[in-house]
Amino acid sequence: MRLADRFGATASFLCALHCAALPLLMAVLPALGLGFLANHEFERAFIAFASVLALASLAIGFRRHRRVRAFWFLVPGVVLLLLGIVIDIDGQPLTHAVLVSLGGTLVALSHLTNLRLAHGHVHDAACGH
């Protein structure tokens, strides 16, 4: 699961950056042959993939470390991503960009938290040093 969390975190951060910059890059992407990145269907498919990957990765991690901390980031992150999809992208591009950027960042943080919980020592109230 370490690889899935690293991939998920990287992909989610890139998604957040993409969503934040997309309103500025709408005119440039087609000229670079990257117009598909501005496609709403591509975005929806990527959000669905990222959400399923995160849920599966965190569920497997939870079975190992038995801590829900990573879900504290995942749940609001996925909610923000879904709200971002529901928002009329063409009518409210700034609201859409903010929602999906924040959502993608939270999903990435959930992967990083899960990675740390599953594969590293976590300093918390029970830690003896």
Buried (B, 14 or more C-beta within 10 A) or exposed (E): BEEBBBEBBEBBBEBBEBBBBBEEBEEEBEEEEEEEBBEEEEBEEBBEEBBEBBBEBBEBBBEEBEBEBBBBBBBBBBEBBBBBBEBEBEEEBEBBBBBBBBBBBBBBBBBBBBBBBBEEEEEEEEEEE
